[in-house]
Amino acid sequence: MRVAMMASYPVDPAVVPGGVPAVAHYLTKGLARRDDIDLHVICCQGDVPCDQVEERDGATIHFLTDNSRFSQAMMLRPQRRKIAAVVQRIRPDLVHAQGLGLPTMAALDTGLPNLVTIHGIFWREQADRSSFRRRMGSVIRKYGAQRQLRRIRNVVVISDYADAVLPQGNDYRRYFIRNPIGEEIFSIQNEPRGPRILVVGGLRRRKDPLTTMRVMARVLREIPEATLHLLGPDSGTELEAEVRAFLREKGMEKQVKLLGLVPKETLWQEYRRASLMLLPSLEETAPVALGEACAVGLPAVGSDAGGIPDMIEDGVTGFIRPAGDDRALAAAVLDILQSDELRRRLAGNARVRGEADFNLDAIARSTVAAYEEILGEVASEIAR
């Protein structure tokens, strides 16, 4: 079976961002181990330096440049034309779109049997109001997502939350398949080095980094030697300046490290040395970082937004507290940092759940089973 996966993909194999690129990267590795799948990944994105084809991670990766300006207003037609040319060459049996937006548009363009994994819940997210361009982009993405949801039939839901917020009345065939994580993560032995908090997500508004900083300010009142490492991309917006200004004002620049995007080896080291993960986001579907935390055996404190409560079992693998409530979030963080017994219990439970929920071979099997069911139905319809 030849499958074309439409997705964002890591250009640098040593640096795997979170979100869809991480999902596509790990799922590619899982599918590549199967003899019955010939996988082609097609990605059209701004960080690709030139159009090129690579054999990587057991699959054929088609990297396409995206230099189009104002393409949202043009419904991403330049990118869709480039992707369509690749599809015409490789002639897949099925197309798997990782996320709404360009991947789903390109999948629907093909007219081939397709499957869409729902990642960002664009139609429920608050618009980014940091600039006119970003504000209009948010509006266009929301409108486009709603149109796409009326056209797709086969969907992968990656959390109970993603399932619950799908529009009612649409005749979806739903497949519940969790986001995969890297197998190498399971080999990490978590050995905290001091009271260290790990945040993975960058300085984006929906990750609510200002609440993270307010939580850390409260933690430092009780545990002055605590540190926080924040990984992930800068936002390039006023929010980033606000975060840095807060750190200066509170004198927290030595205790808080903004590390940006880091190589995989550095990420693994951060998982090894952290005491807990903090995720106070305002909107999430099924964050890869929480799956990785489970696999490592890292307790987590998260907000009650989106799919976070689907991945943190309150009082068992970590704690859930109201989004934006820095007092409640800080209290939960302090409970873990100040009790070795509690931390060990939560860590053990998290590890058990990680091994049960994020086995890459099992996720790949479920994905292929979905492909086979979709193609089987198409064959039956043709036979009739």
TAKAPE-V186967 format. One record per backbone hydrogen bond with DSSP energy under -0.5 kcal/mol. NH is the residue of the N-H (numbers start at 0). CO is the residue of the C=O. Records with the same first field share a line. If there is no record, write none. Layout:
NH = CO / CO
This chain:
2 = 0 / 37
3 = 93
4 = 2 / 39
5 = 3 / 95
6 = 4 / 41
12 = 10
14 = 11
15 = 13
16 = 14
20 = 17
21 = 17
22 = 18
23 = 19
24 = 20
25 = 21
26 = 22
27 = 23
28 = 24
29 = 25
30 = 26
31 = 27
32 = 28 / 29
33 = 30
36 = 33
37 = 0
38 = 36
39 = 2
40 = 59
41 = 4 / 39
42 = 40 / 61
44 = 42 / 63
47 = 44
48 = 46
51 = 62
53 = 60
55 = 53 / 58
58 = 55
59 = 38
60 = 53 / 58
61 = 40 / 59
62 = 51 / 60
63 = 42 / 61
65 = 44
73 = 69
74 = 71
75 = 70
76 = 73
79 = 75
80 = 76
81 = 77
82 = 78
83 = 79
84 = 80
85 = 81
86 = 82
87 = 83
88 = 84
89 = 85
90 = 86
92 = 1
93 = 1
94 = 112
95 = 3
96 = 94 / 114
97 = 5 / 95
98 = 96 / 116
103 = 98
104 = 100
105 = 101
106 = 102
107 = 103
108 = 104
109 = 105 / 106
110 = 106 / 107
111 = 106
114 = 94
115 = 153
116 = 96
117 = 115 / 155
118 = 116
121 = 119
123 = 120
124 = 120
128 = 126
134 = 130
135 = 131
136 = 132
137 = 133
138 = 134
139 = 135
140 = 136
141 = 137
142 = 138
143 = 139
144 = 140
145 = 141
146 = 142
147 = 143
148 = 144
149 = 145 / 146
150 = 146 / 147
151 = 147
154 = 152 / 172
155 = 115
156 = 154 / 174
162 = 158
163 = 159
164 = 160
165 = 162
169 = 166
171 = 169
172 = 152
173 = 171
174 = 154
176 = 156 / 174
184 = 181
185 = 182
186 = 183
187 = 184
189 = 187 / 295
190 = 188 / 271
192 = 272
193 = 191
195 = 193
196 = 226
197 = 275
198 = 228
200 = 198 / 230
201 = 230
202 = 232
206 = 203
207 = 204
208 = 203
211 = 207
212 = 208
213 = 209
214 = 210
215 = 211
216 = 212
217 = 213
218 = 214
219 = 215
220 = 216 / 217
221 = 217 / 218
222 = 218
225 = 222
226 = 194
227 = 254
228 = 196
229 = 227 / 256
230 = 198 / 228
231 = 259
239 = 236
240 = 236
241 = 237
242 = 238
243 = 239
244 = 240
245 = 241
246 = 242
247 = 243
248 = 244
249 = 245
250 = 246 / 247
251 = 246
252 = 246
255 = 251
256 = 227 / 254
257 = 255
258 = 229 / 256
259 = 229
263 = 13
266 = 262
267 = 263
268 = 264
269 = 265
270 = 266
271 = 267
272 = 268
273 = 269
274 = 195
275 = 195
276 = 298
277 = 197
278 = 300
281 = 205
282 = 205
289 = 286
290 = 286
291 = 287
292 = 288
293 = 289
294 = 290
295 = 291
296 = 292
297 = 292
298 = 296
299 = 316
300 = 276
301 = 318
302 = 278
303 = 320
306 = 283
307 = 304
309 = 306
310 = 306 / 307
311 = 307
312 = 310
313 = 311
314 = 317
315 = 312
316 = 312
317 = 312
318 = 299
320 = 301
324 = 321
325 = 323
328 = 324
329 = 325
330 = 326
331 = 327
332 = 328
333 = 329
334 = 330
335 = 331
336 = 332
337 = 333
338 = 335
342 = 338
343 = 339
344 = 340
345 = 341
346 = 342
347 = 343
348 = 344
349 = 345
350 = 346
351 = 347
352 = 348
353 = 349
354 = 350
355 = 351
356 = 352
357 = 353
362 = 358
363 = 359
364 = 360
365 = 361
366 = 362
367 = 363
368 = 364
369 = 365
370 = 366
371 = 367
372 = 368
373 = 369
374 = 370
375 = 371
376 = 372
377 = 373
378 = 374
379 = 375
380 = 376
381 = 377
382 = 378
383 = 379
